[in-house]
Amino acid sequence: MEKPFSPHDSLHLIQSMIDKTKTNIGENRIYFLLWGWVTFVAVLAQFLLKVVLGYKHHYFVWIAIIPAAIITIVMSNKQKRPQFRTYIGDSMGYLWIGMGISFSILSFIISTSIGWMNAWPFFILFYGLGTFISGKIIHFRPLVVGGIFCWVLACITVFVDYDYQLLIAALAILCSYIIPGYLLGSEKKKPDYGRKNYVGTRKHADHSANDTDSQK
């Protein structure tokens, strides 16, 4: 006879899926760091060329996106596929596919109607959206905090001149991609990795179960 699947077993299964997804993301944090550093350096380089040096074609720095995209495609094709797929892992994948498509469409809209001088509040807003949802899915607070911080910066950017919007964008990238990317790598090395969330969730389940029993 099979053992009944208790609420605690369900919580443990869900938490193990979250931990597995977080481990996979921790191992693949190179994508966070690659795009974080490429964007961070490009933004600062554009600020230097435009504001400090007064170079007319300061936007040429964004050519760096092309080799970054090629590197991403090559690394993704060479990467080993996980043996087991999870709903949470698939959700993360669909999220960032959607974010990539949204960034592409947003870039098209900006280039054809809004104008690049008004672009950064929208980009920073999207940075926050992607990292906030990612952090909530895998229960990783630095991504959540980074996402919220980006939303605050997006509001501030509206009132700042374009030249200094570049510095705000660099700060947004640092807090939402680069710092969480490094922290994600160190998180999975902890000996009690994943246990803390499960213990806290189980205590909540025990409390809810006791309340339910008391009402019967």
VEXDRENKOL-30262 format. One record per atom (N, C-alpha, C, O): residue in one letter; z, y, x. Coordinates in pm, whole numbers, plus 50000, padded with zeros to 5 digits. Example, Ala and Ser with C-alpha at 12.3 -4.5 7.8 and 13.67 -1.06 7.14 Angstrom:
BEGIN
a507804943151319;a507804955051230;a507804967051320;a508464966851424;s507084977551285;s507144989451367;s507875000351290;s508045011451341;
REM end
This chain:
BEGIN
m500004987950085;m500005000050000;m500005012450087;m500765013250184;e499155022150054;e499055034250135;e500265043350113;e500805044150002;k500665050250219;k501795059450212;k501385071850133;k500325077450159;p502225076250037;p501895088349960;p501705100450051;p502385101850153;f500755108950014;f500455120850093;f501335132250043;f501035138549942;s502425134950116;s503415144750072;s502935158850100;s501975160950174;p503615168850038;p503285182950068;p503425186250216;p502655194050271;h504425180150281;h504605182550424;h503415177250503;h502975183450600;d502905165650462;d501725160150530;d500515169250510;d499715171050601;s500395175050390;s499285184150364;s499375196550452;s498375200950509;l500585202050462;l500785213850546;l500495210750692;l499895218750764;h500925198850735;h500675194950874;h499185193550900;h498695197351006;l498465187950803;l497015186350818;l496335199950827;l495475202150913;i496715209150738;i496125222550740;i496415229550871;i495535235650931;q497685228750917;q498045235351042;q497325229251161;q496945236251254;s497135215951158;s496415209551268;s494955214051272;s494375215351379;m494355216451154;m492995221651148;m492935235751206;m492005239151280;i493945243951173;i493995257551226;i494145257251377;i493465264551449;d495055248551426;d495295247551570;d494055242551644;d493745247151754;k493355232951582;k492135227651643;k491085238551654;k490415239851756;t490935246351546;t489965257251547;t490355267751649;t489505273051721;k491665270851657;k492125280751754;k491885275851896;k491525283651984;t492085262851919;t491825257052051;t490345258352085;t489995262052197;n489475255151989;n488045256352015;n487645270652046;n486855273152136;i488215280051971;i487915294151995;i488475298452130;i487855306152203;g489685293352163;g490265296652293;g489395291752407;g489235298552509;e488825279852390;e487945274452492;e486615282052497;e485965282652602;n486205287752383;n484955295152375;n485165310352376;n484285317952335;r486335314652420;r486615328952422;r485695336752513;r485695349052513;i484895329552592;i483945336152680;i483005345052600;i482535355152651;y482745341252474;y481855349552390;y482525362652353;y481885373152355;f483805361952318;f484555374252292;f484555383152415;f484295395152407;l484835376952530;l484945384752653;l483585389752701;l483475401052749;l482555381452689;l481205385652731;l480755397952654;l480395408152713;w480785396752520;w480315407952438;w481275419752444;w480865431252435;g482565416752458;g483535427552471;g483295435752596;g483245448052590;w483135428952711;w482945436252837;w481565442852844;w481455454052896;v480535436252794;v479205442352795;v479205455252713;v478695465552758;t479785454652594;t479825466452508;t480725477252566;t480385489052565;f481875473152617;f482835482552676;f482215490152793;f482315502352799;v481585482952884;v480965489353001;v479785498052959;v479585508953013;a478995493152861;a477835500952816;a478265514052752;a477655524452776;v479315513652671;v479795525852606;v480285535952710;v479945547752703;l481085531252805;l481595540352908;l480465545652997;l480485557153039;a479485537053025;a478335541353105;a477535552053030;a477065561753090;q477375550152899;q476655560152820;q477405573352820;q476795584052831;f478725572852808;f479525585052814;f479365592152948;f479205604352953;l479395584353055;l479245590153189;l477885596653205;l477775607853256;l476835589653162;l475475594853178;l475225607153090;l474605616853133;k475715606652967;k475445617452872;k476325629652895;k475825640852902;v477625627552907;v478575638652910;v478785643953052;v478775656053074;v478965634753146;v479285638953283;v478035642853361;v477995653353424;l477015634253357;l475815636453437;l474705643753360;l473775648953421;g474815644053228;g473805650753148;g472445644153152;g471425651053143;y472405630953166;y471155623553175;y470535622353037;y471215618352942;k469265625653025;k468605626152895;k468485612452829;k468645611252708;h468195602152907;h467965588752852;h469215580052868;h469135568752916;h470345585252829;h471615578352844;h471665565352763;h472425556352797;y470885564452659;y470895552752570;y470265540352634;y470335529452578;f469645541952751;f469055530452819;f470085519852857;f469725508352884;v471345523752860;v472385514052899;v472425502152803;v472885491352840;w471955504152679;w472045493452579;w471005482552599;w470965472852524;i470175484252701;i469275473252739;i470095461252785;i469615449952784;a471335463752827;a472215452952871;a472455442652762;a472855431352792;i472235446252637;i472425436752527;i471445425152536;i471765413952496;i470245427752588;i469215417452594;i469645405652683;i469625394252637;p470035408152810;p470495396652890;p471765390252834;p471955378152848;a472635398152771;a473845392452710;a473475382952597;a474085372352582;a472475386552517;a472025377952409;a471405365152463;a471615354252409;i470625366452571;i470005354652632;i471065345252687;i470995333152668;i472055350952755;i473155342852810;i473895335552698;i474235323852712;t474135342552589;t474835336552475;t474055324752418;t474635314252389;i472745326452403;i471905315652349;i471895303652442;i472025292252397;v471745306152573;v471715295252672;v473045287752673;v473065275452671;m474155295152677;m475475288952680;m475735280952553;m476305270152558;s475305286452439;s475515279552312;s474745266452306;s475235256452253;n473525266452360;n472715254252359;n473265243552454;n473125231652427;k473885247752563;k474425238352661;k475815233352623;k476295223452679;q476435240152530;q477805236852494;q477875223852415;q477025221052331;k478895216052443;k479115203652370;k479575206552229;k480445215052207;r478985199552134;r479385201251995;r480705194051970;r480925183152024;p481605199951889;p482875193151859;p482635179851787;p481715178651706;q483485170051817;q483355156951754;q483655157351605;q483065150051526;f484575166151569;f484975167051428;f484825181451380;f485245190951447;r484225182951265;r484075196051204;r485195198151103;r485595188751034;t485685210451094;t486705213850997;t486215225350911;t485335233050950;y486805226450793;y486445237350702;y486745250850767;y485965260250754;i487885251650837;i488265264250901;i487305267651014;i486905279151029;g486925257551093;g485965260051200;g484615264451146;g483985273551201;d484175257951039;d482905262050977;d482995276250922;d482045283950931;s484145279650865;s484335293050811;s484215303550920;s483595314050899;m484795300751036;m484695310051148;m483245311551193;m482775322551221;g482535300351198;g481135300851240;g480285309051144;g479475317251186;y480485306651013;y479725314050912;y480085328850915;y479225337450895;l481345331750940;l481785345750948;l481005353351054;l480475364151028;w480935347551175;w480305354851285;w478775354451278;w478115363351332;i478225344351213;i476785344851184;i476495356451089;i475555364151110;g477315357550986;g477175368650892;g477385382150958;g476685391750927;m478355382851050;m478595395351121;m477405399151207;m477015410751213;g476825389151274;g475655391951357;g474485397151275;g473805406651315;i474245390851160;i473165395351071;i473465409451019;i472575417851012;s474715411850984;s475105424950931;s474945435851035;s474485446851004;f475315432851160;f475125442651267;f473645445951286;f473285457451309;s472805435851277;s471365437951293;s470805446651182;s470045455951207;i471205443651058;i470735451550944;i471285465850952;i470575475450924;l472565467050992;l473165480251006;l472425488551110;l472195500451090;s472065482251221;s471315489351325;s469965494251272;s469535505251304;f469315485851191;f468025489851131;f468205501751038;f467425511251041;i469255501150953;i469505512150859;i469815525050934;i469315535750897;i470635524051038;i471015535951114;i469795542051182;i469625554251182;s468965533651240;s467805538751315;s466745544851224;s465965553251269;t466705540851097;t465655545651007;t466105556750913;t465275564150860;s467405558050891;s467845567950792;s469075576050835;s469035588350836;i470145569150869;i471405576250897;i471335583851029;i471795595251037;g470775577551131;g470715583751263;g471825578751353;g472945576551308;w471505576951481;w472455571051575;w473645579951603;w474685575051648;m473535592751577;m474655601851600;m475795599151501;m476915603851522;n475505591751394;n476525588451294;n476865573551293;n477445568451197;a476505566551400;a476595551951399;a477995546451426;a478375536351367;w478755552751513;w479965546451564;w481045543651459;w481695533251468;p481275552151362;p482265548451259;p481945535251190;p482845527451158;f480655532751165;f480245520351099;f480415508251191;f480885497751148;f480025509751318;f480165498751413;f481645495051433;f482005483351434;i482485505251449;i483915502651469;i484515496151345;i485385487551355;l484045500551227;l484495494351102;l484165479451101;l485005471351060;f482975475751144;f482565461751149;f483325454051256;f483645442251237;y483605460451369;y484435453751471;y485755449451408;y486205438151426;g486365458651333;g487645455651270;g487545444651167;g488435436251157;l486475444651089;l486305434550985;l486235420551044;l486945411550998;g485395418651145;g485225405551205;g486495400251269;g486855388651250;t487175408751346;t488375404151417;t489555402251322;t490355393151341;f489665410851221;f490775409351125;f490665396051050;f491645388651041;i489485393150996;i489305380650921;i489495368651013;i490115358750974;s488965369351134;s489145358451231;s490615355951258;s491065344451259;g491355366651280;g492775365351308;g493555359351193;g494475351551213;k493165363151070;k493845357650952;k493505342850934;k494365334950894;i492265339050962;i491865325050944;i492625315951039;i493085305250999;i492745320051165;i493385311351265;i494835315251293;i495455309951385;h495375324551213;h496775328751228;h497055333951370;h498015329751434;f496215343051417;f496375348451552;f496555363551541;f495595370951516;r497785368051559;r498155381951532;r497405392351615;r497035402651560;p497145390151746;p496415400451821;p495065404151762;p494665415851767;l494355394451705;l493085397551640;l493305405651512;l492545414851483;v494335402151437;v494645409551314;v495005423951346;v494485433251284;v495875425851444;v496285439251483;v495095447151538;v494925458951507;g494275440451619;g493095447051672;g492145451551563;g491545462251572;g491995443251459;g491135446751347;g491645458851270;g490885467951237;i492945458951243;i493555470351172;i493425483051255;i493125493751202;f493645481851385;f493535493251475;f492115498951473;f491925511051478;c491115490151466;c489725494651458;c489465502551330;c488745512451331;w490045498151220;w489855505351095;w490435519551104;w489855529151054;v491595520551168;v492195533851187;v491295542551276;v491075554251247;l490785536451383;l489905543951473;l488605548051404;l488065558751432;a488095539451314;a486865542751242;a487065555351158;a486165563751149;c488235556651097;c488535568651018;c488655580951108;c488175591751073;i489285579251223;i489455590551316;i488095594951371;i487855606951388;t487225585451397;t485945588351460;t485095597951378;t484305605651433;v485255597651247;v484475606451158;v484705621151192;v483805629351174;f485885624451241;f486255638251267;f486085642251414;f486505653151455;v485465633551493;v485325635951638;v483855637551673;v482985630951615;d483585646151769;d482215648151817;d481655635151875;d482395626851928;y480335633551865;y479695621051907;y480045617152050;y480305605452078;d480065626752141;d480335623552281;d481665616352297;d481775606952377;y482675620552223;y483995614552238;y484205602852142;y485195595552152;q483265601152049;q483255588751972;q483015576852063;q483475565752036;l482295579052172;l482035568252268;l483335563152329;l483495551152347;l484245572152360;l485525567952418;l486365560552314;l487055550852347;i486315565052190;i487045558152084;i486465544152063;i487205534552041;a485145543152071;a484505529952056;a484925520552169;a485165508752146;a485015525852291;a485465517752405;a486895512752381;a487215501252411;l487745521452327;l489135517452297;l489155506652189;l489945497252197;a488295508052089;a488215498051982;a487805484452036;a488395474251999;i486815484252123;i486365471652184;i487465465452270;i487665453352267;l488165473752344;l489245468752430;l490335461852347;l490835451252385;c490685467852234;c491795462852154;c491415451552060;c492275443652021;s490125450652023;s489735440551924;s489025428451984;s489005417851923;y488445429852103;y487725418852164;y488335414552298;y488675402852317;i488485424052390;i488855420452527;i490295415652537;i490545404552585;i491245423652491;i492655419652500;i492945407052418;i493565397852471;p492515406252290;p492725393652217;p492025381752281;p492515370452273;g490865384152344;g490165373252410;g490975367052522;g491035354852535;y491605375552603;y492455370352711;y493725363952655;y494175353652704;l494315370052553;l495525364552493;l495255351152426;l496115342352425;l494075349552369;l493705336952304;l493645325652406;l493995314252375;g493195328852527;g493155318752632;g494535314552678;g494765302852708;s495465324052685;s496825320852728;s497625314152617;s498545306452645;e497285317052492;e498015311352378;e497915296252374;e498915289452350;k496725290852398;k496535276352385;k497175268652500;k497245256352495;k497635275652604;k498285269152717;k499785267352696;k500435260452773;k500325273652591;k501765272752566;k502145258552525;k501395252152451;p503305253452573;p503685239752541;p503955237452393;p503775226252345;d504405247952318;d504685246152175;d503555251752091;d503765256151978;y502355251552147;y501185257252080;y500975250751942;y500845238551932;g500955258951838;g500725254051703;g501985249551630;g501985248651508;r503065246751703;r504265241451639;r505005252051560;r505565249351453;k505025264351613;k505795275051551;k505305277951410;k506105279151318;n503985279051393;n503435281951261;n503725270751163;n504045273151046;y503625258151213;y503865246751125;y505315246251079;y505605243750962;v506245248751175;v507665248551140;v507975259151036;v508695256650940;g507415271451057;g507645282150963;g507055279050827;g507685281950725;t505865273250824;t505235269650697;t506005258650627;t506145258750505;r506525248950705;r507275237950645;r508585242850585;r508985238150478;k509245252350651;k510485257850595;k510195264850463;k510975263750368;h509065271950457;h508685278550333;h508425268250223;h508805270250107;a507785257150260;a507505246550163;a508795240250115;a508945237349996;d509745237850207;d511025232050168;d511755241150070;d512345236549972;h511705254250099;h512395263750012;h511765263749873;h512475264049773;s510415263349869;s509725263249740;s510015250449663;s510195250749542;a510045239249736;a510315226349671;a511715226149614;a511925220849504;n512705231649686;n514075232049637;n514185240749513;n514925237449420;d513425252049512;d513455260549393;d512875253349272;d513385254549160;t511805245649297;t511175238149189;t512105227349134;t512205225549012;d512795220249225;d513725209649183;d514895215549102;d515355209549004;s515355227349145;s516495233449076;s516175237948934;s517055239148848;q514855240448910;q514445244948778;q514245233448680;q514145235548559;k514165221148733;k513935209548646;k515215205748571;k515205196148493;
REM end
